[in-house]
Amino acid sequence: MTSLVSAAEILARRILVIDDEEPNVLLLASVLEREGYRDIHCVTDPKKALDAYVSLAPDIVLLDLMMPEVDGFQLLEAFKRHDRADEFRPVLVLTADATLQARRRALAVGAKDFVVKPFDVIEVALRISNLLETRILYQRLRA
């Protein structure tokens, strides 16, 4: 079976990682680099996350929920306000908050997927690839 989207096309996409914990950012960046992604941008100050989102226009965001001053829920709402109504820019939440309430709230305000830390790196890499493939297909349909 041939794929509609090549691996090279997926790996060329821009990824924004937002997490206030430096070790988490380093782990995600190394996982992404091992997978072959090269356009990776990381933000550890949640107050700078919206500016990075706007200026970088990432294809996917990997977002922590529990951060000081500006949490992931606030960022999800800000991203939604910034994007056009017909935009599909997936956000994958990666959080230590395993509560059903957090999962439901994140998905309700715009997250497209939700993974609890500590996570399986292979599973997260597959979820990222799947979300990017969906974004690419969506962009092709709109073109």
C-alpha positions in Angstrom: 0.0 0.0 0.0 1.4 3.4 -0.9 1.0 6.4 1.3 -0.6 9.6 0.1 2.0 11.6 2.0 5.8 10.8 1.8 7.9 10.5 4.9 10.1 13.2 3.5 7.1 15.6 3.3 6.1 14.8 6.9 9.7 15.2 8.2 10.1 18.6 6.5 7.3 20.1 8.6 7.8 22.7 11.3 7.4 21.6 15.0 7.0 23.9 18.0 7.6 22.3 21.4 6.3 24.3 24.4 7.2 23.1 27.9 8.6 25.0 30.9 10.8 22.0 31.9 14.1 22.0 30.0 14.7 18.2 30.3 11.3 17.6 28.7 12.1 19.9 25.8 15.6 18.3 25.3 14.0 14.8 25.4 11.3 15.7 22.8 13.9 17.5 20.6 16.2 14.5 20.6 13.3 12.1 19.8 12.2 14.3 16.9 15.8 14.6 15.6 16.2 10.8 15.8 13.0 10.5 13.7 14.5 12.8 11.1 12.7 16.1 11.8 14.9 19.1 11.3 12.6 22.2 11.7 12.2 22.0 15.4 11.6 25.0 17.6 11.5 24.9 21.4 10.1 27.4 23.9 10.6 27.0 27.7 9.0 30.4 28.7 5.2 30.0 28.3 4.9 33.8 28.2 6.8 33.7 24.8 4.8 30.8 23.4 2.1 32.7 21.6 4.6 35.0 19.9 6.5 31.9 18.8 3.3 30.3 17.5 2.4 33.4 15.5 5.9 34.0 14.1 6.8 30.4 13.3 3.4 29.3 12.1 4.2 25.7 13.0 2.6 22.6 11.4 2.2 21.0 14.8 2.5 22.1 18.5 3.7 19.8 21.3 2.3 21.4 24.4 2.6 20.9 28.1 -0.4 21.9 30.2 1.0 22.6 33.6 3.2 25.7 33.3 3.6 28.8 35.5 1.9 32.1 34.6 0.5 30.9 31.3 -0.8 27.3 31.3 -1.4 25.1 28.3 -5.2 25.6 28.4 -4.7 29.4 28.1 -2.4 28.8 25.2 -4.8 26.5 23.4 -7.5 29.2 23.7 -5.1 31.8 22.4 -4.0 29.6 19.5 -7.7 29.1 18.5 -8.3 32.9 18.6 -5.3 33.5 16.4 -6.0 30.8 13.7 -8.6 31.2 10.9 -11.8 29.2 11.5 -10.9 26.8 8.6 -7.3 26.2 9.8 -6.2 22.8 10.9 -3.0 23.1 13.0 -2.8 20.1 15.4 -1.8 20.5 19.0 -0.6 17.3 20.8 -0.8 17.8 24.6 2.0 16.0 26.6 1.3 16.4 30.3 1.7 14.7 33.6 -1.9 15.6 34.5 -3.6 12.2 33.9 -7.0 13.3 35.1 -10.1 12.8 33.0 -11.0 16.5 33.5 -7.7 17.7 32.1 -8.0 15.4 29.0 -11.6 16.5 28.4 -10.8 20.2 28.9 -7.7 20.1 26.6 -9.6 18.3 23.8 -12.6 20.6 24.2 -10.5 23.8 23.8 -8.6 22.6 20.7 -6.1 19.8 21.4 -6.2 17.1 18.7 -4.5 14.5 20.8 -3.5 13.9 24.4 -0.6 11.9 25.9 0.3 11.4 29.6 3.9 11.7 30.8 5.9 9.6 31.1 5.2 8.6 27.5 6.4 6.0 25.1 8.6 7.8 22.6 7.7 5.5 19.7 4.0 6.1 20.3 4.5 9.9 20.5 6.6 9.8 17.3 3.8 7.9 15.5 1.1 10.3 16.8 3.1 13.3 15.6 3.6 11.7 12.2 -0.2 10.9 12.0 -1.2 14.4 12.9 1.2 15.9 10.4 0.0 13.6 7.7 -3.6 14.8 8.5 -2.5 18.4 8.3 -0.8 17.9 4.9 -3.9 16.1 3.5 -6.1 18.9 4.8 -3.9 21.5 3.2 -4.1 19.6 -0.1 -7.9 19.5 0.0 -8.1 23.3 0.6 -5.6 24.0 -2.2 
